[in-house]
Amino acid sequence: MPPDSAVAASTRSDPLYSALEERVMARDQKGASEVYYSLLREGRPLPEMLREAVRIHAPYTHVPYHERLDDGYVNFVNNDHCLLSARATLHLSKMLPGGASGLPMAQTIWYIPTGLDIWNQKIAKAPGHYARGFQLADGPPPVPIVHWPDQAPQRLDGPLKDRLGRWMTLVHRGQVVDAYRLFLGLMENPAERRAALAELAFAGLIDVQDRSLNNRSYTTGHKSFRARATIELGEAIGWESAHDVLYAGALDIAVGPRWYSLYEAASNAIMIYLEGQTLHAVPYSGTTEQERAILANNKAPLDANETEALIEVIIRQPEPAYLPRLTALLKAGKSPRAILDAIQVGAAQVVIETHDELNFSLPEHCYEYCNTLGWFWDKFDHPQRLKLLYLAAAYLNQNAWHQKLTGDLTPPHIDKPANIGALGADELAARAEAACIALKAPQALGWVQATLDSGHDTAPLVRALALACSRLGNDPHNQEIALCMLEDFGKNRNAHRGRLLLAAAQHTARHRKYGDPLDCSRRFGKALGVPELA
């Protein structure tokens, strides 16, 4: 894939995009935002603006490794919120009314100047989101470092399956440049792109660490989030113009550390619980006949009681109690996709039962993992999906026990209004949004619950929650978490899917905020004449 298609090259010298790049590199949030307002006034299409924003930040949002040792202390370095915010922009912009539709991109532009070179931010050598609280040297900011330069494609001969296997081996071994070059080569052939993208997403989904208590250096599914953002942005922009999206997203999959032990446990659970085998020290590979049959034939939904029983065993009982329960449902003909719907409801329940604003890390990431797996399940007919279902259950169990052992996982606080009278769907939604913006989580949950109980159309509530999460900025990954819940509410077929809206309100109102979280939306509203934001 060429770094510059004719379409992409046509905007490289555009004065507005040159000005945007200059302001981003100067770490000037206000200046970058002013350029964005000009782009919006000119009617520039969203895919074009996203493509240029990713081009600007792509070289500077990589790290040499996702973990670092600082004078004997292990620290984790995360670096993909710019890309995740761009994905959120794609979808949130469609959910918002009128002039507010440009707000998600405003939040992306507001964040990008603070998201460069996080590796050095962590040790107070560069300004930005992760350097808050550090005293930095006066003067202009240092030039951000390019840890992984862009590369040319490498083309291999042979069957596609073998080349995908070679790429996965390079990822597993952490051979970053070789893996990236090979992936670029795979993406050159349009006929092979879908298979390559499926494997990219799969490589992200299997990379989830299996320990969390007293541990802040972990991968919580971010590789899969980054892969999904890469795929959705590339499709929206057009692959012939999306080289910079691959540079921002695909290269990172091989950057270490990589953890596959939880996926290994999920794979072994297939053999132990589903196949009834005793594991031996021989290499296993592929899928079993029963796995393939379940994926092809199981169609039965879960009823409300089966859902509650599954959630109870996953989030309330220690491992391995959930493994035989999950297996029994599969053997009874229950749809794996319906089970994943129930797991999403369970992940939402953990968010609802979290109250410490500093303790949302695992619940929010676990939810986004379950959301990403649902997207993967529906988009790609990948043979290893059943193993990932077991992995999602394991992740949710780990998440729930982390919360319990750190003092959360306690009953929800829902202040349901005593009498909603003749309030309609729009009025109830407006009150839910106002409570989220006021950071009054119990009241926000109360208005959401009142809407669910009323039987009103939920579309105004979904729109209001989308607007609330878009207004509260300064770390747009938090907006994407709420988006994931709203996305699933539209797809999830479980009887308890209303909990996804409760979780979206809980997370939006209660998660940790940075600085003035309404600053960006107020500036946007004032500049673009959107009075409800100004």
C-alpha positions as CSV (number, residue, x, y, z in Angstrom):
1,M,0.0,0.0,0.0
2,P,1.6,3.3,-1.0
3,P,2.1,5.9,1.7
4,D,0.4,8.6,-0.5
5,S,-2.5,7.8,-2.8
6,A,-3.5,10.6,-5.1
7,V,-6.5,11.4,-2.8
8,A,-4.4,11.6,0.3
9,A,-1.6,13.5,-1.3
10,S,-4.1,16.2,-2.5
11,T,-4.5,17.5,1.1
12,R,-0.9,17.3,2.3
13,S,-0.1,20.8,1.3
14,D,-3.4,22.3,2.2
15,P,-2.7,25.4,4.3
16,L,-5.3,24.5,7.0
17,Y,-3.9,21.0,7.5
18,S,-0.4,22.5,7.6
19,A,-1.6,24.9,10.3
20,L,-3.2,22.0,12.2
21,E,0.0,20.0,12.1
22,E,2.0,23.1,13.3
23,R,-0.4,23.6,16.3
24,V,-0.4,19.9,17.2
25,M,3.4,19.8,17.2
26,A,3.4,22.9,19.4
27,R,1.1,21.1,21.8
28,D,-1.4,23.9,21.3
29,Q,-4.9,22.6,22.1
30,K,-6.6,25.9,21.6
31,G,-4.8,26.7,18.3
32,A,-5.5,23.2,16.9
33,S,-9.1,23.6,17.8
34,E,-9.4,27.0,16.0
35,V,-8.0,25.3,12.8
36,Y,-10.6,22.5,13.2
37,Y,-13.4,25.1,13.4
38,S,-12.2,26.6,10.1
39,L,-12.2,23.1,8.5
40,L,-15.7,22.5,9.7
41,R,-16.9,25.9,8.5
42,E,-15.5,25.0,5.1
43,G,-17.5,21.8,5.1
44,R,-14.5,19.4,4.9
45,P,-15.7,15.8,5.0
46,L,-15.2,13.9,8.2
47,P,-13.1,11.0,6.6
48,E,-10.7,13.6,5.2
49,M,-10.3,15.3,8.6
50,L,-9.8,12.0,10.3
51,R,-7.2,10.9,7.8
52,E,-5.2,14.0,8.2
53,A,-5.5,14.0,12.0
54,V,-4.2,10.4,12.1
55,R,-1.4,11.3,9.6
56,I,-0.2,14.0,12.0
57,H,-0.1,12.0,15.2
58,A,0.8,8.5,13.8
59,P,4.6,8.8,14.0
60,Y,4.4,10.0,17.6
61,T,1.9,7.7,19.3
62,H,4.0,4.6,19.3
63,V,6.3,3.5,22.1
64,P,9.3,1.2,22.0
65,Y,7.6,-1.0,24.5
66,H,4.4,-0.8,26.5
67,E,6.2,-1.3,29.8
68,R,9.2,0.5,31.3
69,L,11.4,0.1,34.4
70,D,12.0,3.5,36.0
71,D,14.6,3.2,38.8
72,G,13.4,-0.2,39.8
73,Y,9.6,0.5,39.4
74,V,7.5,-1.1,36.7
75,N,5.3,1.4,34.8
76,F,2.8,0.8,32.0
77,V,2.7,3.1,29.0
78,N,-0.5,3.4,27.0
79,N,-0.6,5.3,23.8
80,D,-3.6,4.8,21.5
81,H,-6.3,7.2,22.8
82,C,-5.8,9.5,19.8
83,L,-6.8,6.6,17.5
84,L,-9.6,5.3,19.7
85,S,-11.0,8.8,19.8
86,A,-11.0,9.0,16.0
87,R,-13.0,5.7,15.9
88,A,-15.5,7.1,18.5
89,T,-15.9,10.2,16.3
90,L,-17.0,8.1,13.4
91,H,-20.0,6.8,15.3
92,L,-20.8,9.5,17.9
93,S,-21.1,12.1,15.1
94,K,-24.0,10.1,13.6
95,M,-25.8,10.0,16.9
96,L,-25.8,13.7,17.8
97,P,-28.3,16.3,16.6
98,G,-27.6,19.2,14.3
99,G,-24.6,21.3,15.0
100,A,-23.5,19.1,17.8
101,S,-22.4,16.4,15.3
102,G,-19.0,18.1,15.0
103,L,-18.3,17.9,18.7
104,P,-16.7,14.4,18.8
105,M,-14.1,15.4,16.3
106,A,-13.5,18.6,18.3
107,Q,-12.7,16.3,21.3
108,T,-10.3,14.3,19.2
109,I,-8.5,17.4,18.0
110,W,-8.4,18.8,21.6
111,Y,-6.7,15.6,22.8
112,I,-4.2,15.0,20.1
113,P,-1.7,17.7,21.1
114,T,-1.6,16.1,24.6
115,G,-1.2,12.5,23.3
116,L,2.2,12.7,21.6
117,D,5.3,10.8,22.9
118,I,3.7,9.3,26.0
119,W,6.9,7.4,26.7
120,N,8.6,10.6,27.6
121,Q,5.5,12.1,29.2
122,K,5.7,9.4,31.8
123,I,9.1,10.6,33.0
124,A,8.4,14.3,32.7
125,K,10.4,14.9,29.5
126,A,7.5,15.9,27.4
127,P,4.2,17.8,28.0
128,G,0.8,16.2,27.6
129,H,-2.0,14.2,29.2
130,Y,0.2,11.8,31.1
131,A,2.5,14.6,32.3
132,R,-0.2,16.3,34.4
133,G,1.2,17.3,37.8
134,F,4.8,17.3,36.7
135,Q,6.9,20.5,36.7
136,L,8.3,20.7,33.2
137,A,11.0,23.0,31.9
138,D,10.0,26.4,30.5
139,G,10.1,27.2,26.8
140,P,8.8,25.4,23.7
141,P,8.1,21.7,24.1
142,P,10.7,19.2,22.8
143,V,10.1,17.6,19.5
144,P,8.3,14.3,20.0
145,I,10.3,11.2,19.3
146,V,9.5,8.7,16.5
147,H,10.2,5.4,18.1
148,W,9.2,3.2,15.1
149,P,9.8,4.9,11.6
150,D,7.4,4.0,8.9
151,Q,8.3,1.1,6.6
152,A,8.0,-0.2,3.0
153,P,5.9,-3.4,2.4
154,Q,7.4,-6.8,2.3
155,R,5.9,-9.2,-0.2
156,L,6.0,-13.0,0.4
157,D,5.0,-15.8,-1.9
158,G,3.0,-18.9,-0.9
159,P,-0.5,-19.7,0.3
160,L,-2.3,-16.9,2.3
161,K,-2.7,-19.1,5.3
162,D,1.0,-19.6,5.5
163,R,1.8,-15.9,5.1
164,L,-0.8,-15.0,7.9
165,G,0.8,-17.7,10.1
166,R,4.2,-16.1,9.4
167,W,2.9,-12.7,10.3
168,M,1.4,-14.0,13.6
169,T,4.7,-15.7,14.5
170,L,6.6,-12.4,14.0
171,V,4.0,-10.7,16.2
172,H,4.3,-13.3,18.9
173,R,8.1,-13.0,18.8
174,G,8.0,-9.2,19.0
175,Q,9.7,-8.6,15.7
176,V,7.9,-5.3,15.2
177,V,9.4,-4.0,11.9
178,D,9.3,-7.4,10.1
179,A,5.7,-8.0,11.2
180,Y,4.6,-4.5,10.1
181,R,6.3,-4.8,6.7
182,L,4.7,-8.2,6.1
183,F,1.3,-6.8,7.1
184,L,1.7,-3.9,4.7
185,G,2.5,-6.5,2.0
186,L,-0.6,-8.5,2.9
187,M,-2.8,-5.4,2.6
188,E,-1.6,-4.6,-0.9
189,N,-3.9,-7.3,-2.4
190,P,-7.6,-6.2,-2.1
191,A,-8.6,-9.9,-2.3
192,E,-6.6,-10.7,0.8
193,R,-7.4,-7.7,2.9
194,R,-10.4,-9.1,4.7
195,A,-8.4,-12.2,5.9
196,A,-5.5,-10.0,6.9
197,L,-7.7,-7.6,8.9
198,A,-9.5,-10.5,10.6
199,E,-6.1,-11.8,11.8
200,L,-5.1,-8.3,12.9
201,A,-8.2,-8.2,15.1
202,F,-7.7,-11.7,16.4
203,A,-4.0,-11.0,17.3
204,G,-5.3,-8.1,19.4
205,L,-8.1,-10.1,21.1
206,I,-5.9,-12.8,22.3
207,D,-3.5,-10.4,24.0
208,V,-5.0,-9.9,27.5
209,Q,-3.0,-10.3,30.7
210,D,-4.3,-12.7,33.4
211,R,-3.4,-10.8,36.6
212,S,-4.8,-7.5,37.8
213,L,-4.9,-7.2,41.6
214,N,-2.2,-4.8,42.8
215,N,-1.0,-4.5,39.3
216,R,-1.1,-1.4,37.2
217,S,1.2,-2.7,34.4
218,Y,-1.2,-4.7,32.3
219,T,-2.7,-5.0,28.9
220,T,-6.5,-4.7,29.3
221,G,-7.5,-5.4,25.7
222,H,-6.0,-2.2,24.1
223,K,-4.4,-4.2,21.3
224,S,-7.8,-5.3,20.2
225,F,-9.3,-1.8,20.6
226,R,-6.5,-0.4,18.5
227,A,-6.9,-3.1,15.8
228,R,-10.7,-2.4,15.6
229,A,-10.1,1.3,15.3
230,T,-7.6,0.7,12.5
231,I,-10.1,-1.4,10.6
232,E,-13.0,0.9,11.0
233,L,-11.1,4.0,10.2
234,G,-9.4,2.4,7.2
235,E,-12.8,1.3,5.8
236,A,-14.3,4.8,6.4
237,I,-11.3,6.5,4.7
238,G,-10.7,3.9,2.0
239,W,-7.8,1.6,2.1
240,E,-6.0,3.2,-0.8
241,S,-5.7,6.4,1.2
242,A,-5.3,4.8,4.7
243,H,-1.6,4.0,4.9
244,D,-1.2,6.3,7.9
245,V,-4.0,4.5,9.7
246,L,-2.1,1.2,9.3
247,Y,1.1,2.9,10.5
248,A,-0.8,4.2,13.6
249,G,-2.5,0.9,14.4
250,A,-1.1,-2.2,12.8
251,L,2.5,-1.7,13.7
252,D,1.7,-1.6,17.4
253,I,0.3,-5.2,17.5
254,A,3.8,-6.7,17.8
255,V,5.1,-4.1,20.3
256,G,5.7,-5.8,23.7
257,P,5.0,-7.0,26.2
258,R,2.5,-9.5,24.8
259,W,0.5,-11.8,27.1
260,Y,-1.3,-14.8,25.8
261,S,-1.7,-16.9,28.9
262,L,-5.4,-16.0,29.4
263,Y,-6.1,-17.1,25.8
264,E,-4.1,-20.2,26.4
265,A,-6.3,-21.0,29.4
266,A,-9.4,-20.3,27.3
267,S,-8.1,-22.7,24.6
268,N,-7.4,-25.4,27.2
269,A,-10.9,-24.9,28.6
270,I,-12.2,-26.0,25.3
271,M,-10.3,-29.3,25.6
272,I,-11.0,-29.8,29.3
273,Y,-14.6,-28.8,29.7
274,L,-16.1,-29.1,26.2
275,E,-14.1,-32.1,24.9
276,G,-13.7,-33.8,28.3
277,Q,-10.0,-34.5,27.7
278,T,-7.0,-34.6,29.9
279,L,-4.3,-32.2,28.7
280,H,-1.0,-33.7,27.7
281,A,2.4,-32.2,26.8
282,V,1.8,-32.4,23.1
283,P,1.2,-29.4,20.8
284,Y,-2.5,-28.7,20.1
285,S,-3.7,-26.6,17.1
286,G,-6.7,-25.6,15.1
287,T,-10.3,-26.3,16.2
288,T,-12.2,-29.4,17.3
289,E,-15.2,-30.9,15.4
290,Q,-17.4,-29.9,18.3
291,E,-16.2,-26.3,18.2
292,R,-17.0,-26.0,14.6
293,A,-20.4,-27.7,15.1
294,I,-21.4,-25.2,17.9
295,L,-20.4,-22.2,15.8
296,A,-22.4,-23.5,12.9
297,N,-25.5,-24.9,14.6
298,N,-26.2,-23.4,18.0
299,K,-29.0,-20.9,17.6
300,A,-31.0,-20.9,20.9
301,P,-31.2,-17.7,22.9
302,L,-30.8,-17.3,26.6
303,D,-33.8,-16.5,28.7
304,A,-33.8,-14.0,31.6
305,N,-33.2,-16.7,34.2
306,E,-30.3,-18.3,32.3
307,T,-28.8,-14.9,31.9
308,E,-29.0,-14.1,35.6
309,A,-27.6,-17.5,36.5
310,L,-24.6,-17.1,34.1
311,I,-23.8,-13.6,35.3
312,E,-24.1,-14.7,38.9
313,V,-21.5,-17.5,38.5
314,I,-19.1,-15.3,36.4
315,I,-19.1,-12.2,38.6
316,R,-19.9,-13.6,42.1
317,Q,-18.1,-17.0,42.2
318,P,-14.4,-17.7,42.0
319,E,-12.8,-19.4,39.1
320,P,-13.4,-22.0,37.7
321,A,-17.1,-22.1,38.5
322,Y,-18.1,-20.3,35.4
323,L,-16.4,-22.7,33.1
324,P,-18.7,-25.7,33.5
325,R,-21.7,-23.4,33.4
326,L,-20.7,-21.8,30.1
327,T,-19.9,-25.2,28.7
328,A,-23.3,-26.6,29.8
329,L,-25.1,-23.8,27.9
330,L,-23.1,-24.5,24.7
331,K,-23.8,-28.2,25.0
332,A,-27.5,-27.4,25.5
333,G,-27.6,-25.7,22.1
334,K,-27.4,-22.1,23.3
335,S,-26.0,-19.6,20.8
336,P,-22.5,-18.5,21.5
337,R,-23.4,-15.0,20.3
338,A,-26.4,-14.9,22.7
339,I,-24.0,-16.0,25.5
340,L,-21.8,-13.1,24.6
341,D,-24.8,-10.8,24.8
342,A,-25.2,-12.0,28.4
343,I,-21.6,-11.5,29.2
344,Q,-21.9,-7.9,28.0
345,V,-24.8,-7.5,30.4
346,G,-22.6,-8.9,33.1
347,A,-19.8,-6.5,32.2
348,A,-22.3,-3.6,32.4
349,Q,-23.4,-4.8,35.8
350,V,-19.8,-4.5,37.1
351,V,-19.7,-0.9,35.9
352,I,-23.0,-0.2,37.6
353,E,-21.6,-1.6,40.8
354,T,-18.4,0.4,40.7
355,H,-18.5,3.7,42.7
356,D,-14.9,4.9,43.2
357,E,-14.0,7.3,40.4
358,L,-10.4,5.9,40.4
359,N,-11.5,2.3,40.1
360,F,-13.1,2.2,36.6
361,S,-10.0,1.0,34.8
362,L,-10.8,-2.7,34.7
363,P,-14.6,-2.4,34.4
364,E,-14.4,0.0,31.5
365,H,-11.7,-2.0,29.6
366,C,-13.5,-5.3,30.2
367,Y,-16.7,-3.8,28.8
368,E,-14.9,-2.5,25.7
369,Y,-13.3,-5.9,25.3
370,C,-16.7,-7.6,25.3
371,N,-17.9,-4.9,22.9
372,T,-15.0,-5.4,20.5
373,L,-15.5,-9.2,20.6
374,G,-19.1,-8.7,19.6
375,W,-18.0,-6.5,16.7
376,F,-15.4,-9.1,15.7
377,W,-18.0,-12.0,16.0
378,D,-20.4,-10.2,13.7
379,K,-17.9,-9.0,11.2
380,F,-15.5,-11.9,10.7
381,D,-16.2,-15.6,10.4
382,H,-13.1,-16.5,12.4
383,P,-12.6,-20.1,13.4
384,Q,-11.3,-19.3,16.9
385,R,-14.3,-17.3,18.1
386,L,-15.4,-19.9,20.6
387,K,-12.1,-19.8,22.4
388,L,-12.5,-16.0,22.6
389,L,-15.9,-16.5,24.2
390,Y,-14.2,-18.4,27.1
391,L,-11.6,-15.7,27.3
392,A,-14.3,-13.0,27.6
393,A,-15.9,-14.9,30.5
394,A,-12.5,-15.2,32.1
395,Y,-11.8,-11.5,31.7
396,L,-15.1,-10.6,33.3
397,N,-14.5,-13.0,36.2
398,Q,-11.1,-11.4,36.8
399,N,-12.6,-7.9,36.5
400,A,-15.4,-8.6,39.0
401,W,-13.1,-10.1,41.6
402,H,-10.6,-7.2,41.2
403,Q,-13.5,-4.9,42.0
404,K,-14.7,-7.0,45.0
405,L,-11.2,-7.2,46.4
406,T,-10.6,-3.5,46.1
407,G,-13.9,-2.5,47.9
408,D,-16.2,-2.0,44.9
409,L,-18.8,-4.4,43.4
410,T,-21.5,-3.1,45.8
411,P,-25.2,-2.5,45.0
412,P,-26.0,0.3,42.6
413,H,-27.0,3.7,43.8
414,I,-30.2,4.6,41.7
415,D,-32.2,7.6,42.8
416,K,-35.3,7.0,40.7
417,P,-37.7,9.9,40.6
418,A,-40.8,9.3,42.8
419,N,-43.2,10.6,40.1
420,I,-42.4,11.2,36.5
421,G,-46.0,12.3,35.8
422,A,-46.6,13.0,32.1
423,L,-42.9,13.4,31.2
424,G,-42.3,12.0,27.7
425,A,-39.3,10.4,26.3
426,D,-37.5,13.6,25.3
427,E,-38.0,15.2,28.8
428,L,-36.8,12.1,30.6
429,A,-33.7,11.9,28.3
430,A,-32.9,15.6,28.9
431,R,-33.0,15.0,32.6
432,A,-30.6,12.0,32.3
433,E,-28.2,14.1,30.2
434,A,-28.3,17.0,32.7
435,A,-27.6,14.6,35.6
436,C,-24.6,13.1,33.7
437,I,-23.2,16.6,33.0
438,A,-23.7,17.6,36.7
439,L,-21.8,14.4,37.6
440,K,-24.7,13.1,39.6
441,A,-24.5,9.4,38.9
442,P,-27.4,8.2,41.1
443,Q,-29.8,10.7,39.6
444,A,-28.6,9.9,36.1
445,L,-29.2,6.2,36.7
446,G,-32.6,7.1,38.1
447,W,-33.7,8.9,35.0
448,V,-32.4,6.1,32.8
449,Q,-34.3,3.5,34.9
450,A,-37.4,5.6,34.8
451,T,-37.2,5.7,31.0
452,L,-36.8,2.0,30.8
453,D,-39.7,1.4,33.1
454,S,-42.0,3.8,31.2
455,G,-41.9,1.9,28.0
456,H,-41.1,5.0,26.1
457,D,-39.0,5.0,22.9
458,T,-35.3,4.8,24.0
459,A,-33.9,6.6,21.0
460,P,-34.0,10.0,22.7
461,L,-32.2,8.5,25.7
462,V,-29.5,7.0,23.6
463,R,-29.0,10.3,21.8
464,A,-28.9,12.2,25.1
465,L,-26.3,9.8,26.6
466,A,-24.2,10.1,23.4
467,L,-24.3,13.9,23.8
468,A,-23.4,13.8,27.5
469,C,-20.4,11.6,26.9
470,S,-19.3,13.8,24.0
471,R,-19.5,16.9,26.1
472,L,-17.3,15.6,28.9
473,G,-13.8,15.6,27.5
474,N,-10.1,15.7,28.2
475,D,-9.6,12.0,27.7
476,P,-11.8,10.8,24.8
477,H,-11.2,7.2,25.4
478,N,-13.9,7.6,28.1
479,Q,-16.3,8.8,25.5
480,E,-15.6,5.6,23.5
481,I,-16.4,3.5,26.5
482,A,-19.9,5.0,26.7
483,L,-20.2,4.6,22.9
484,C,-19.5,0.9,23.2
485,M,-22.4,0.5,25.6
486,L,-24.7,2.5,23.3
487,E,-23.6,0.5,20.3
488,D,-24.3,-2.7,22.0
489,F,-27.7,-1.5,23.2
490,G,-28.6,-1.3,19.5
491,K,-27.4,-4.9,18.8
492,N,-27.7,-6.9,22.0
493,R,-30.8,-9.1,22.1
494,N,-30.7,-10.0,25.8
495,A,-33.7,-9.3,27.9
496,H,-31.6,-7.3,30.4
497,R,-29.9,-5.1,27.8
498,G,-31.3,-2.0,29.5
499,R,-28.4,-2.4,31.9
500,L,-26.1,-1.2,29.1
501,L,-27.8,2.2,29.2
502,L,-27.5,2.3,33.0
503,A,-23.8,1.5,32.6
504,A,-23.3,4.2,30.0
505,A,-24.8,6.8,32.4
506,Q,-22.9,5.5,35.4
507,H,-19.6,5.6,33.6
508,T,-20.2,9.0,32.0
509,A,-21.2,10.6,35.3
510,R,-18.7,8.9,37.6
511,H,-15.4,8.1,35.9
512,R,-12.4,10.3,36.8
513,K,-12.4,13.7,35.0
514,Y,-9.3,15.8,34.2
515,G,-9.2,19.5,34.4
516,D,-12.4,21.2,33.2
517,P,-14.1,18.4,31.3
518,L,-16.6,20.9,29.6
519,D,-13.9,23.2,28.3
520,C,-13.7,21.8,24.8
521,S,-17.4,21.5,24.3
522,R,-18.0,25.1,25.5
523,R,-15.4,26.4,23.1
524,F,-16.8,24.4,20.3
525,G,-20.4,25.6,21.1
526,K,-19.3,29.2,21.2
527,A,-17.2,29.0,18.0
528,L,-19.8,27.2,15.9
529,G,-22.9,28.8,17.3
530,V,-24.4,25.7,19.1
531,P,-26.1,27.4,22.1
532,E,-26.8,24.2,24.0
533,L,-23.0,23.6,24.3
534,A,-21.8,27.1,24.8
